[in-house]
Amino acid sequence: GAASFIGAGAAGGAVPADDVMDFAEIAGQEAARRGLEIAAAGSHNVILVGAPGSGKSSMAKAMSTILPPMTREEFIQTCKIYSVSGKHMNISGGMAMRPFRAPHYSASIPALLGGGSDTIAPGEVSLAHNGILFIDEYSEAPKSFLEALRGPLEDGEVTISRLKSKVSFPARFMLVAAANPCPCGYWGEGDRCTCTPTQRASHISKLSGPMMDRIDIHLWLHPVETSKLVRKAKAESSDSIAARVKAAREIQLRRFMNDGIFTNSQMSNRLMHKYCHLSRDCQDYLEKVVGQLGLSARGCTRIIKIARTIADLDSSADITLEHLFEASGYRFLDRRTPV
């Protein structure tokens, strides 16, 4: 639950424990809350796009409060990484909490991936293993930084080679990225945007590069209306969202018991074929959507995996049209013409 999360680590990636928000404290943003619930339920990577002040960082930090506790196996893996790096894991209420690392995009590649001259130490991607790696101002990150993330996102591990040694560290994390929709940050918010169409196009093309294929869920956050902030009705708490996430994760643990994976996001094509049966209607719909949006094959598999997670949140054995319809709405940055 919300109270049991503590931010992980020290300089570079740390988020102080009292900086974490409960979803109950976040006004409005119903669509984004739903998207983050799905992301947490299937361990899907997610990007939050929106104007300054729309709550991107708060939402990202609140994510940690809805993830299920680590399994014993996950706890042992993460403990080993922290032990090797000489850092302490955070314990709250007798439980070790999932890491939440937030390196700045100006961090060096060795700090991100791991390295060091004497002994090879794990980097931020490994310190985030079994937890969240949060990258703020994602569109400002240098290309080298984003390229460095591709390997760990794809393989779930990172290998560092030195002249006399080669070390592999696990790095299976949920990527949560946040970005402005344009250089000034206000595109889509009435007439507040001061950017030229060329500047906007160039900014969006940074977001929708090859990395976007590896981010499952795209969410657009708009600043909350003043009336909602003033008359702030109590929103649903992290604890009740966490209960649904936990139930969906348990379905996945049973499903993948003999497959060596834990969540829907980790399914290979073979496992998707086994567990994501689509009716003829669903196949027709997906074909139409992929054609209309101009998605890549990887974008298409992302939609199916998200639909599988939505079905799990619904306790539904089958993926329905409704699940696919919702899942396809979470991909807008890789369309031929993004919104």
C-alpha atoms as one frame of an Amber mdcrd trajectory, in Angstrom:
protein
   0.000   0.000   0.000   0.867   3.667  -0.074   2.429   3.820   3.355   4.808
   0.971   2.747   6.859   2.512  -0.063  10.201   4.137   0.571  12.329   5.684
  -2.198  15.573   3.888  -2.989  19.220   4.703  -2.853  21.276   7.870  -2.713
  22.458  10.649  -5.005  21.633  10.372  -8.671  18.546   8.277  -8.490  17.005
   8.696  -5.081  13.476   9.810  -4.342  12.894  10.669  -0.666  10.198   8.594
   1.017   8.134  11.628   2.005   8.122  12.786  -1.626   5.815   9.939  -2.639
   2.146  10.633  -3.198  -0.952   8.568  -2.650  -3.329   8.535  -5.633  -5.999
   9.867  -3.245  -4.081  13.182  -3.177  -4.146  13.620  -6.967  -7.175  15.513
  -8.266  -8.756  14.542 -11.592  -6.623  12.769 -14.234  -9.008   9.778 -14.380
  -7.755   8.602 -17.791  -4.101   8.742 -16.716  -4.881   6.970 -13.429  -6.505
   4.154 -15.391  -3.506   3.960 -17.753  -1.081   3.729 -14.820  -3.189   1.029
 -13.175  -2.939  -1.039 -16.383   0.815  -0.345 -16.604   1.331  -1.514 -13.013
  -0.873  -4.582 -13.509   1.127  -5.904 -16.478   4.490  -4.216 -15.729   4.226
  -2.185 -18.948   6.526   0.736 -19.758   4.666   4.038 -19.822   5.218   7.648
 -20.962   3.332  10.631 -19.542   3.091  13.567 -21.956   1.681  16.890 -20.774
   2.157  20.563 -19.991   4.220  21.737 -16.998   2.092  21.455 -13.866  -0.182
  18.725 -15.231   1.078  16.324 -12.542   3.437  14.057 -14.513   6.032  13.695
 -11.743   3.413  13.259  -8.996   1.678  10.537 -11.022   4.996   8.764 -11.662
   5.887   8.818  -7.967   2.402   7.605  -7.030   3.004   4.576  -9.311   5.248
   3.058  -6.659   2.328   2.950  -4.225   0.234   0.619  -6.413   2.844  -1.999
  -7.317   2.526  -5.365  -5.531   5.126  -6.304  -2.881   8.176  -8.133  -4.210
   8.053 -11.901  -4.313  10.739 -13.723  -2.292  12.688 -14.426  -5.490  12.540
 -10.765  -6.596  13.588  -9.625  -3.128  16.705 -11.862  -3.174  17.702 -10.634
  -6.671  17.316  -6.967  -5.728  19.099  -7.460  -2.385  22.148  -8.887  -4.174
  22.384  -5.845  -6.477  22.192  -3.394  -3.558  24.715  -5.449  -1.599  27.222
  -5.400  -4.504  26.771  -1.643  -4.959  27.179  -0.959  -1.218  23.776   0.712
  -1.048  20.963  -0.030   1.387  17.550  -1.213   0.305  14.698   0.560   1.959
  12.661  -1.314   4.487   9.288  -0.141   5.725   7.011  -2.016   8.086   9.419
  -4.953   7.889   9.065  -5.127   4.080  11.646  -4.267   1.437   9.980  -2.011
  -1.082  10.400  -2.018  -4.846  13.098   0.424  -5.940  12.168   3.767  -7.499
  15.172   5.295  -9.261  15.065   8.694 -10.947  18.410   9.447 -12.630  18.743
  12.816 -14.375  19.076  12.643 -18.162  22.501  14.281 -17.833  23.795  11.229
 -15.927  26.797   9.535 -17.539  26.382   6.231 -19.376  28.484   4.362 -16.716
  26.207   5.827 -13.998  23.182   4.616 -15.965  24.397   1.170 -17.053  27.111
   0.432 -14.497  30.878   0.577 -14.540  33.798   1.908 -12.537  37.546   1.613
 -12.787  38.451  -0.739  -9.914  35.375  -2.853  -9.359  32.398  -2.896 -11.688
  29.382  -1.485  -9.856  25.733  -1.759 -10.948  24.215   1.344 -12.584  20.780
   2.931 -12.222  19.100   0.420 -14.577  20.143  -2.427 -12.248  19.353  -0.514
  -9.053  15.826  -0.185 -10.525  15.577  -3.986 -11.073  12.076  -5.222 -10.076
  11.014  -1.596  -9.593  10.643   1.675 -11.501  13.151   3.700 -13.508  11.703
   7.220 -13.860  13.123   9.526 -16.534  11.809  13.086 -16.312  12.108  15.516
 -19.261  12.565  12.460 -21.451  12.501  14.461 -24.708  15.508  16.522 -23.520
  17.657  13.430 -22.939  20.605  13.059 -25.333  20.316  10.367 -27.959  23.199
   8.419 -26.365  21.260   8.234 -23.055  18.097   6.882 -24.714  20.075   4.465
 -26.914  21.774   3.121 -23.767  18.340   2.210 -22.348  17.361   0.111 -25.367
  19.481  -2.929 -24.487  18.288  -3.315 -20.874  14.666  -2.693 -21.930  14.939
  -5.430 -24.535  17.026  -8.000 -22.631  16.243  -7.343 -18.958  19.968  -7.287
 -18.188  23.103  -5.312 -18.851  26.606  -6.644 -19.596  29.666  -4.550 -18.857
  32.953  -5.573 -20.437  36.418  -4.618 -19.212  39.792  -5.727 -20.464  40.012
  -8.630 -18.006  36.425  -9.122 -16.940  32.834  -9.206 -18.078  29.965  -8.772
 -15.656  26.216  -9.103 -16.216  23.690  -7.464 -13.903  19.911  -7.967 -14.066
  17.994  -4.856 -15.181  14.318  -5.700 -15.506  12.471  -2.533 -14.564   9.350
  -0.621 -15.513  10.290   2.495 -17.439   8.143   5.499 -16.527   9.024   8.518
 -18.688   7.646  12.061 -18.577   7.856  14.666 -21.352   6.432  17.990 -22.498
   4.434  17.782 -25.774   6.500  20.597 -27.392   9.467  22.866 -26.522   7.338
  25.454 -24.676   5.267  22.674 -23.096   1.772  23.999 -23.846   0.737  22.371
 -27.124  -2.820  21.089 -26.821  -3.709  23.606 -24.088  -5.814  26.146 -26.003
  -3.728  28.915 -27.573  -0.958  28.930 -24.949   1.620  27.213 -27.225   4.225
  29.581 -28.694   6.062  26.952 -30.812   6.099  26.850 -34.604   4.691  23.745
 -36.365   8.299  22.838 -37.304   9.463  23.013 -33.679   6.527  20.860 -32.559
   7.131  18.278 -35.285  10.830  18.062 -34.411  10.014  17.639 -30.696   7.415
  14.909 -31.325   9.803  13.091 -33.667  12.254  12.885 -30.721   9.520  11.221
 -28.663   8.365   8.862 -31.389  11.742   7.408 -32.337  12.707   3.712 -32.135
  12.430   3.782 -28.326   8.703   4.442 -28.586   8.190   0.893 -29.831   9.429
  -0.234 -26.426   7.029   1.973 -24.464   3.688   0.216 -24.230   1.370   2.883
 -22.852   1.256   6.554 -23.912  -0.759   8.923 -21.693  -1.593  12.585 -22.334
  -2.169  14.631 -19.183  -3.941  17.999 -19.269  -3.678  20.435 -16.341  -6.608
  19.879 -13.972  -9.328  22.549 -14.010  -9.166  24.949 -11.079 -12.673  23.967
  -9.940 -11.523  20.353  -9.509  -8.530  21.484  -7.458 -10.603  23.776  -5.259
 -13.541  21.408  -4.716 -11.177  18.463  -4.521 -13.342  15.380  -4.071 -11.426
  12.536  -2.462 -10.069  10.415  -5.302  -9.609   6.659  -5.104  -6.706   5.724
  -2.836  -3.552   3.878  -3.853  -4.513   0.965  -1.588  -7.708   0.143  -3.482
  -5.969   0.448  -6.891  -3.107  -1.708  -5.534  -5.606  -4.441  -4.610  -6.802
  -4.702  -8.240  -3.216  -4.629  -9.528  -2.255  -7.424  -7.109  -5.214  -9.577
  -8.221  -4.236  -9.134 -11.904  -0.585  -9.955 -11.117  -1.667 -13.139  -9.323
  -3.552 -14.242 -12.441  -0.325 -13.709 -14.429   1.823 -15.567 -11.883  -0.474
 -18.597 -12.231  -0.577 -18.284 -16.030   3.206 -18.121 -16.430   4.054 -20.564
 -13.638   5.975 -22.846 -16.020   7.160 -20.211 -18.498   9.904 -18.482 -16.491
   8.285 -15.021 -16.611   6.074 -13.036 -14.220   4.044 -10.524 -16.221   2.266
  -9.957 -19.542   4.849  -7.414 -20.710   7.489 -10.187 -20.734   5.586 -12.500
 -23.125   7.453 -13.722 -26.200   5.620 -14.181 -29.510   5.274 -17.894 -28.715
   3.611 -17.163 -25.355   1.372 -14.526 -26.907   0.198 -17.128 -29.390  -0.569
 -19.429 -26.457  -2.272 -16.968 -24.090  -3.708 -14.179 -26.262  -6.263 -15.906
 -28.451  -8.174 -13.379 -30.558 -11.621 -14.039 -32.020 -12.211 -13.294 -35.712
 -13.873  -9.975 -34.762 -10.865  -9.021 -32.639  -8.456  -9.939 -35.449 -10.429
  -7.821 -37.934 -10.492  -4.851 -35.562  -6.755  -5.083 -34.849  -5.913  -5.300
 -38.547  -7.970  -2.160 -39.194  -6.385  -0.213 -36.307  -2.824  -1.179 -37.249
  -3.514  -0.135 -40.857  -5.119   3.181 -39.881  -2.466   4.154 -37.334   0.448
   2.849 -39.380   1.841   0.884 -36.423   4.904  -1.354 -36.612   4.682  -5.080
 -35.871   6.095  -4.311 -32.435   3.419  -1.658 -31.868   0.789  -4.244 -32.749
   2.137  -6.803 -30.232   2.154  -4.057 -27.584  -1.590  -3.525 -28.099  -2.268
  -7.259 -27.677  -0.206  -7.423 -24.459  -1.986  -4.366 -23.015  -5.362  -5.904
 -23.960  -4.328  -9.106 -22.134  -3.621  -7.037 -18.993  -6.938  -5.167 -19.268
  -8.683  -8.562 -19.568  -6.843  -9.716 -16.408  -8.027  -6.619 -14.510 -11.529
  -7.612 -15.664 -10.896 -11.251 -14.547 -11.747 -12.209 -18.125 -10.261 -15.399
 -19.592 -10.566 -14.000 -23.120  -9.500 -10.753 -24.753 -12.646  -9.018 -26.030
 -13.186  -6.205 -28.551 -13.695  -3.831 -25.635 -10.257  -4.708 -24.229  -8.573
  -4.222 -27.623 -10.427  -0.953 -28.177  -9.140   0.470 -24.881  -5.607  -0.893
 -25.462  -5.301   0.725 -28.906  -6.158   4.117 -27.379  -2.899   4.006 -25.415
  -0.713   4.258 -28.551  -0.583   7.699 -30.087   3.100   8.637 -30.304   3.887
   6.048 -32.961   0.967   6.846 -35.257   1.809   8.188 -38.711   0.483  11.557
 -37.550   0.647  11.801 -33.746  -2.042  13.902 -32.022
